[in-house]
Amino acid sequence: MKNYCALVLTGFIFTANISANETNVIKKSLEAFQTGSYTKVIEGLSSLRETSQNRATKFYLIALSHNKLQNYDQSIPFFIKAIKSKSTAKDIYYEYGQALYANNELNKARIAFNKSNSLGYKKDSSIYYIAHISQILEENKIAKKFYTQIIKSETADSGLKQVARFQTGEVLLSMARENDETERLVKQFVLPQLDKAVEVDDSSSLAREIKSRKKEIEREFGLDPNILYNGKRISSKRWNLSFTQDVSFDNNISLTNDLPSSAASREESFVLKSKMRTGYDFIAKKRFIINPEIGITLKNHTNRDSDAVKSEDSYDISPTINTSLEHKAFNNPASLFFNIDYNYNSKYRTELSRKAFYNRSTTYTFGEKFKFFSKGDTSIKFKYKDLVSYTETLHNKTTSFSIDQLYLTQNSSIFMFLISYDSLDTYNNTSSSTNSTLLRVDYIKPNIFPKVTLHIGTSINFVSYTDANESLERGTEKTFTPSIKLTKKVTGNFKYSFGYSYTKNSSIKSDYDYSKHVTTSSIKYSF
């Protein structure tokens, strides 16, 4: 514009019959325009005597100044006069179109932008306005045609192309609403177009708006991939991968042998436990969830002086397949699930001086999760576990039944109640067969401090022996375990927790009485 104004001024100076006063008015008006003093331009040129030499430029500059001041209704008559006066300004039709568009004279505006496009001035922007006006006028085929021109343009910047992609999606949505197969067309054409729009520049503010709009459309037509058939919302993240590192101090290492009874080593040690787990959710027809997972756990003790403690060093490999059928029960989302868990356990064997196979087990879980009470979900589970050990005396089968209930309070706290019954059959060593009942209560308080969750729990387990002699000797053993844990959410993916638990085991046979204290620090990173 600066160069154009200079040329205008030079032309007037060298035009015959132009007075010094007229030249001065034009010069001052052009200088005022360049400095943004548009009112002065209008006032100065309005007093300029109209001649055949100056009228095109006079009307053009007055019209353009009104545009700059957003006085579009006043600029339009001057644009018309400038065009009739055969103004040669390259941008006149583009600016005229802007005024008409702002004044809601859409058909005339589209004609002006089409003229600007044919003259080669701001072609991409002119085409965009033609498309957008056609969209407003609900002439969707024309709008789609011109948006496509922008998308294919080699000169349009990425921002304009992203807008064109987005608006193409909206045009296709309007066209789909007029068809009997709206849902199919939205899924096949509209949503992919919005995805392509986001891909142009995923970091732009428009990309966030497009993503939000896509969710609205998915909800409207029942196409949200994260809302299942029964209305249950699941995470948009299908992959899950996490790593956890625990460091514990146990003042009385328990010696476990896959049976509910356990003895205490009277030895203390730090325990290092590393866990990695990964899996993927496959969603079929928004009704079925299939989740294959695999976990690896490595546990080591720093106390290397005690063979009993070293024998608790281990590693586990645990592939799992979790499946669920999503449906409705009691007018709420519900899940019927069936899971298969396989576990391979290797422990330090003193006789071999290394870790070796200790046991393997397969657990089948069948259950239902539903919402009978308004305050939280209820889960009922049946389990069957078949364990084979390195020694036949430890082979066993376990049948379990459990019920747990969540209770959500008005202040976002959570109570969890669990009752579980296990029947253990050590068929090669019947004296170790037991029945056990576990009662547990947990309280979870999110944000007790900023980004800190409090978890308090307590459980008591009653173990009775089915063998008459063993039952008389040991009675019903009771294990009481209260615990507390604080978890700090450092980032969206990283958590740190610190916890303490106390265990008190009581038996008629004093050899099996013991207590222990365990403190644990843990970090977890989810990818």
C-alpha positions in Angstrom: 0.0 0.0 0.0 2.9 2.4 0.7 4.3 1.9 -2.8 0.9 2.3 -4.3 0.3 5.6 -2.5 3.6 6.9 -3.6 2.7 6.1 -7.3 -0.7 7.8 -6.8 1.0 10.9 -5.5 3.5 11.0 -8.3 0.7 10.6 -10.9 -1.2 13.5 -9.5 1.8 15.8 -9.4 2.6 15.2 -13.1 -1.1 15.4 -14.3 -2.0 18.5 -16.1 -4.5 21.0 -14.6 -3.9 19.8 -11.1 -3.6 22.7 -8.7 -1.0 23.0 -6.0 -3.8 22.9 -3.4 -5.2 19.7 -4.8 -1.7 18.1 -4.8 -1.3 19.2 -1.2 -4.7 17.7 -0.1 -3.8 14.4 -1.8 -0.3 14.3 -0.4 -1.6 14.9 3.2 -4.4 12.3 2.7 -1.9 9.7 1.6 0.4 10.4 4.5 -2.6 10.2 6.9 -3.6 6.9 5.5 -0.1 5.5 5.9 -0.1 6.5 9.6 -3.5 5.1 10.2 -5.4 8.4 10.5 -8.3 7.2 8.4 -10.7 9.8 9.6 -8.4 12.5 8.4 -8.2 10.8 5.0 -12.0 10.8 4.7 -12.2 14.5 5.8 -9.4 15.6 3.5 -10.6 13.8 0.4 -14.3 14.8 0.9 -13.3 18.4 0.4 -11.3 17.6 -2.7 -12.9 18.8 -5.9 -13.9 15.8 -8.0 -12.3 15.5 -11.4 -12.0 12.8 -14.0 -8.4 12.4 -13.0 -8.9 12.0 -9.3 -12.3 10.5 -8.7 -11.3 6.8 -8.9 -8.5 7.2 -6.4 -10.6 9.6 -4.2 -13.5 7.2 -3.9 -11.2 4.2 -3.5 -9.2 5.8 -0.6 -12.4 7.0 1.1 -13.9 3.5 0.8 -10.8 1.8 2.1 -10.6 4.2 5.0 -14.2 3.4 6.0 -13.2 -0.3 5.8 -10.3 0.3 8.2 -12.7 2.1 10.6 -15.2 -0.8 10.1 -17.8 1.5 8.7 -18.7 -1.1 6.1 -22.1 0.2 5.3 -20.5 3.6 4.5 -17.7 2.1 2.5 -19.8 0.2 0.0 -21.2 3.2 -1.9 -17.7 4.5 -2.4 -16.4 1.2 -3.6 -19.2 1.1 -6.2 -18.2 4.7 -7.3 -14.5 3.7 -7.5 -15.3 0.6 -9.6 -17.5 2.6 -11.9 -14.7 5.2 -12.2 -12.5 2.3 -13.4 -10.1 2.2 -10.4 -7.1 0.0 -11.1 -6.3 -0.8 -7.5 -5.5 -4.5 -7.4 -7.2 -5.1 -4.0 -10.4 -3.2 -4.7 -12.7 -6.2 -5.3 -11.2 -8.1 -2.3 -11.8 -5.1 0.0 -15.2 -4.5 -1.5 -16.0 -8.2 -0.8 -14.9 -7.7 2.8 -17.3 -4.8 3.2 -20.2 -6.7 1.6 -19.5 -9.8 3.7 -19.4 -7.7 6.9 -22.6 -6.0 5.9 -24.2 -9.5 5.3 -24.7 -8.9 1.6 -23.5 -12.4 0.9 -24.4 -13.0 -2.7 -22.8 -9.7 -3.8 -19.8 -10.5 -1.6 -19.3 -13.8 -3.3 -19.3 -12.1 -6.7 -16.7 -9.6 -5.5 -14.4 -12.3 -4.1 -14.8 -14.3 -7.3 -13.7 -11.2 -9.3 -10.7 -10.8 -6.9 -9.8 -14.4 -7.5 -10.0 -14.0 -11.3 -7.7 -11.0 -11.1 -5.2 -13.0 -9.1 -5.3 -10.9 -5.9 -5.1 -13.0 -2.7 -6.4 -16.0 -4.6 -6.4 -18.4 -1.6 -8.2 -16.0 0.7 -10.7 -15.1 -2.0 -11.4 -18.7 -2.7 -11.9 -19.3 1.1 -14.5 -16.5 1.3 -16.3 -17.9 -1.8 -16.4 -21.4 0.0 -17.4 -20.0 3.3 -20.2 -17.8 1.9 -21.5 -20.7 0.0 -21.5 -22.8 3.2 -23.5 -20.1 5.0 -26.0 -20.0 2.1 -26.2 -23.8 2.5 -25.0 -24.4 -1.1 -22.9 -27.2 0.2 -21.7 -28.6 -3.1 -20.3 -25.3 -4.2 -18.7 -24.8 -0.7 -17.0 -28.2 -0.9 -15.7 -27.5 -4.4 -13.9 -24.3 -3.3 -12.7 -25.7 0.0 -11.1 -28.5 -2.0 -9.3 -25.9 -4.1 -7.7 -24.5 -1.0 -6.7 -27.9 0.3 -5.0 -28.7 -3.1 -3.4 -25.2 -3.4 0.4 -25.1 -3.5 0.4 -21.5 -2.2 -2.1 -21.6 0.7 -0.5 -21.6 4.1 -1.0 -24.4 6.6 -3.3 -22.4 8.8 -5.8 -21.7 5.9 -5.6 -25.3 4.8 -6.4 -26.5 8.3 -9.5 -24.2 8.4 -10.5 -25.5 5.0 -10.2 -29.1 6.1 -12.3 -28.3 9.2 -15.0 -26.5 7.3 -15.1 -29.3 4.7 -15.9 -31.6 7.5 -18.8 -29.3 8.6 -20.0 -29.2 5.0 -19.9 -33.0 4.7 -21.8 -33.2 8.0 -24.6 -30.9 6.6 -24.8 -33.1 3.5 -24.9 -36.3 5.6 -27.8 -35.0 7.7 -29.9 -34.9 4.5 -29.2 -38.6 3.8 -31.0 -41.6 5.3 -27.6 -43.2 6.1 -26.3 -40.3 8.2 -24.4 -42.3 10.8 -22.5 -44.3 8.1 -21.6 -41.1 6.2 -20.5 -39.3 9.3 -18.2 -42.2 10.2 -16.9 -42.8 6.7 -16.4 -39.2 5.6 -16.9 -36.5 8.3 -14.7 -37.8 11.1 -11.8 -38.7 8.8 -11.9 -35.2 7.4 -11.6 -33.8 10.9 -8.7 -36.1 11.7 -6.9 -34.8 8.5 -7.6 -31.2 9.7 -5.9 -31.9 13.0 -2.9 -33.6 11.3 -2.2 -30.3 9.4 -1.0 -28.7 12.7 -1.7 -30.7 15.9 -0.3 -28.0 18.1 -2.5 -25.1 16.9 -5.4 -23.7 18.9 -7.7 -24.7 16.1 -6.6 -28.3 16.4 -7.9 -28.3 20.0 -11.2 -26.8 18.8 -11.5 -29.5 16.0 -10.9 -32.3 18.5 -13.6 -30.9 20.8 -16.0 -30.7 17.8 -15.2 -34.2 16.8 -16.2 -35.5 20.2 -19.5 -33.6 20.0 -20.3 -35.2 16.7 -19.2 -38.7 17.9 -21.5 -38.3 20.9 -24.4 -37.1 18.8 -24.3 -40.1 16.5 -23.1 -42.7 19.0 -19.7 -43.0 17.3 -17.5 -42.1 20.3 -15.0 -45.0 20.4 -14.5 -44.5 24.1 -18.2 -44.8 25.0 -19.4 -48.4 24.9 -22.8 -49.9 24.0 -24.0 -49.7 27.6 -22.9 -46.0 28.1 -19.7 -46.8 30.0 -16.8 -44.5 29.2 -13.3 -46.0 28.8 -9.9 -44.4 28.5 -8.9 -43.3 25.0 -5.5 -44.8 25.7 -5.5 -48.4 24.5 -1.9 -49.2 25.2 -0.8 -49.4 28.8 2.8 -49.7 29.9 4.0 -49.1 33.4 7.2 -49.6 35.5 7.2 -49.7 39.3 10.1 -49.8 41.7 9.5 -50.6 45.3 12.0 -50.3 48.1 10.8 -51.9 51.4 12.2 -52.6 54.8 10.7 -55.7 56.4 11.8 -56.4 60.0 10.5 -60.0 59.9 10.7 -61.7 56.5 7.8 -64.1 56.0 8.7 -67.5 54.6 6.0 -68.4 52.1 5.4 -71.7 50.5 2.2 -71.1 48.4 0.0 -72.1 51.4 -2.0 -69.7 53.6 0.1 -70.6 56.6 3.5 -68.9 56.8 6.3 -68.7 59.3 8.5 -65.8 60.2 12.3 -65.9 59.6 13.1 -63.5 62.5 15.3 -61.8 60.0 15.1 -58.3 58.7 16.0 -57.1 55.2 15.5 -54.4 52.6 13.4 -55.8 49.8 13.8 -54.5 46.2 10.9 -55.2 43.9 10.8 -54.2 40.2 7.6 -54.6 38.2 6.8 -54.0 34.6 3.4 -54.5 33.0 2.0 -53.8 29.6 -1.2 -54.6 27.7 -3.6 -53.4 25.1 -7.4 -53.0 25.0 -9.1 -54.4 21.9 -12.7 -53.1 21.6 -15.1 -55.2 19.4 -18.5 -53.7 18.4 -18.4 -51.5 21.5 -19.6 -54.5 23.5 -16.5 -56.7 24.0 -13.2 -55.8 25.6 -10.3 -58.1 25.2 -7.2 -57.1 27.1 -4.0 -59.2 26.8 -1.4 -58.3 29.3 2.0 -59.5 30.5 3.8 -58.6 33.7 7.3 -59.3 35.0 8.2 -59.0 38.6 11.7 -59.3 40.1 12.2 -59.4 43.9 15.5 -59.5 45.8 16.6 -59.1 49.4 19.7 -57.3 50.6 20.2 -59.7 53.5 22.5 -62.2 51.9 23.6 -63.9 55.2 20.4 -65.8 55.7 19.6 -68.7 53.4 16.0 -68.5 54.5 15.7 -64.9 53.4 17.6 -65.5 50.2 15.1 -68.3 49.4 12.5 -65.5 49.0 14.4 -64.0 46.1 12.2 -64.6 43.0 11.0 -63.5 39.6 7.5 -63.9 38.1 6.3 -63.9 34.6 2.5 -63.4 34.3 0.7 -63.3 31.0 -3.1 -62.6 31.3 -6.1 -62.4 29.1 -8.9 -60.3 30.5 -12.3 -60.2 28.6 -15.5 -58.5 29.3 -19.0 -58.3 27.8 -20.4 -54.8 28.4 -24.2 -54.7 29.0 -26.7 -53.1 31.3 -28.1 -54.3 34.6 -30.5 -52.3 36.8 -30.5 -49.6 34.1 -26.8 -49.0 34.6 -23.6 -50.0 32.8 -22.4 -53.5 33.8 -19.6 -55.9 32.8 -19.6 -59.7 32.7 -16.0 -60.7 32.8 -13.8 -63.8 32.3 -10.1 -63.7 32.9 -7.3 -66.2 32.6 -4.1 -65.6 34.5 -1.0 -67.7 34.1 1.9 -67.2 36.5 5.4 -68.7 36.3 7.4 -68.3 39.5 11.1 -68.9 40.0 12.7 -68.7 43.4 16.1 -69.0 44.8 16.8 -72.7 45.6 19.5 -73.2 48.2 20.3 -76.7 47.0 21.0 -75.3 43.5 22.5 -71.9 44.7 20.4 -70.1 42.0 16.9 -69.2 41.0 15.0 -72.1 39.5 11.4 -73.1 38.8 9.3 -73.1 41.9 5.7 -73.2 40.7 3.3 -72.3 37.9 -0.4 -71.7 38.2 -3.4 -70.9 36.1 -6.3 -68.9 37.5 -9.7 -68.6 35.9 -11.9 -65.8 37.1 -15.6 -65.3 36.2 -17.7 -62.5 37.6 -20.1 -59.6 37.2 -19.6 -55.9 37.9 -22.8 -53.9 38.2 -24.3 -50.9 40.0 -27.1 -52.0 42.2 -26.6 -49.2 44.7 -26.5 -45.6 43.5 -23.3 -44.8 45.5 -20.9 -47.3 43.9 -20.2 -50.5 41.9 -20.7 -54.1 43.2 -18.5 -57.0 42.0 -19.1 -60.7 42.4 -16.2 -63.1 41.5 -15.7 -66.8 41.3 -12.1 -68.1 41.0 -10.5 -71.4 40.3 -6.7 -71.7 40.6 -4.6 -74.7 39.7 -1.0 -74.6 41.0 1.8 -77.1 40.2 5.0 -76.8 42.3 8.5 -78.2 42.0 7.5 -80.7 44.7 4.3 -82.7 44.7 3.5 -81.9 48.3 2.8 -78.3 47.4 0.5 -79.0 44.4 -2.9 -77.4 45.2 -6.2 -76.3 43.8 -8.1 -73.2 45.2 -11.7 -72.3 44.8 -12.7 -68.8 45.7 -15.7 -66.6 46.0 -15.7 -62.8 46.7 -17.9 -59.8 46.9 -16.7 -56.2 46.9 -18.6 -53.0 47.2 -17.6 -49.4 46.5 -19.2 -46.5 48.3 -18.6 -43.0 46.9 -19.2 -40.1 49.3 -20.3 -36.6 48.4 -16.8 -35.2 49.1 -15.2 -37.7 46.6 -13.9 -40.0 49.2 -14.1 -43.8 48.5 -14.9 -46.7 50.8 -14.2 -50.3 49.6 -15.6 -53.3 51.4 -14.5 -56.9 50.5 -15.4 -60.3 51.8 -13.7 -63.3 50.3 -13.8 -67.1 50.9 -11.1 -69.5 49.7 -11.1 -73.3 49.9 -7.5 -74.7 49.4 -7.1 -78.3 48.5 -3.5 -79.6 48.9 -4.5 -83.0 47.5 -1.0 -84.6 48.0 -0.7 -83.3 51.5 -4.2 -83.1 53.0 -3.0 -81.8 56.4 -2.3 -78.4 54.7 -5.8 -78.0 53.2 -7.6 -75.0 54.6 -10.6 -72.8 54.4 -10.0 -69.0 54.8 -12.2 -65.9 55.1 -10.9 -62.5 54.4 -12.6 -59.3 55.5 -11.2 -56.0 54.3 -12.1 -52.3 54.4 -10.3 -49.5 52.6 -10.7 -45.7 52.7 -9.3 -43.5 49.9 -9.3 -39.7 50.1 -8.1 -38.0 47.0 -6.4 -34.6 47.3 -6.0 -34.7 51.0 -3.1 -32.4 50.1 -2.5 -31.0 46.6 -2.2 -34.0 44.3 -1.8 -36.3 47.3 -4.1 -39.3 47.8 -4.5 -41.0 51.2 -5.2 -44.7 51.3 -6.0 -46.4 54.7 -6.8 -50.1 54.8 -7.3 -52.9 57.2 -7.9 -56.6 56.8 -8.3 -59.7 58.9 -8.0 -63.2 57.6 -9.3 -66.3 59.3 -7.7 -69.6 58.3 -9.0 -73.0 59.5 -7.6 -76.4 58.7 -9.9 -79.1 57.3 -7.7 -81.9 58.7 -9.0 -82.7 62.2 -5.6 -83.2 63.8 -4.2 -80.0 62.3 -7.3 -78.1 63.3 -7.0 -79.1 66.9 -3.3 -78.2 67.0 -3.5 -74.9 65.3 -7.1 -73.8 65.7 -8.2 -70.9 63.6 -5.3 -68.6 62.7 -6.0 -64.9 62.4 -3.9 -62.4 60.5 -4.6 -58.8 61.2 -3.1 -56.2 58.7 -3.7 -52.5 58.9 -1.9 -50.2 56.5 -1.6 -46.6 55.3 -0.2 -45.1 52.1 0.3 -41.6 50.7 0.6 -41.2 46.9 1.9 -38.0 45.3 1.1 -37.4 41.6 4.2 -35.6 40.5 3.2 -35.5 36.8 0.5 -37.0 34.7 2.6 -40.1 34.3 4.8 -40.2 37.4 3.7 -41.1 40.9 5.6 -41.5 44.2 4.1 -43.2 47.2 5.2 -44.0 50.8 3.4 -46.6 53.0 3.5 -48.6 56.2 1.8 -51.8 57.1 1.7 -53.9 60.3 1.0 -57.6 60.4 0.0 -59.7 63.4 -0.5 -63.4 63.0 -2.1 -65.4 65.8 -2.3 -69.2 66.2 -3.0 -71.6 69.0 0.5 -73.0 68.2 2.8 -70.3 69.3 5.4 -71.3 66.7 3.2 -69.6 64.1 2.7 -66.4 66.1 4.5 -63.5 64.6 4.3 -59.8 63.9 6.1 -57.6 61.4 6.5 -54.0 60.3 7.0 -53.0 56.7 7.7 -49.6 55.3 7.7 -49.1 51.5 8.7 -46.3 49.1 7.6 -46.7 45.6 7.8 -44.9 42.3 5.6 -45.6 39.3 5.9 -44.4 35.7 3.2 -45.0 33.2 4.0 -44.5 29.6 
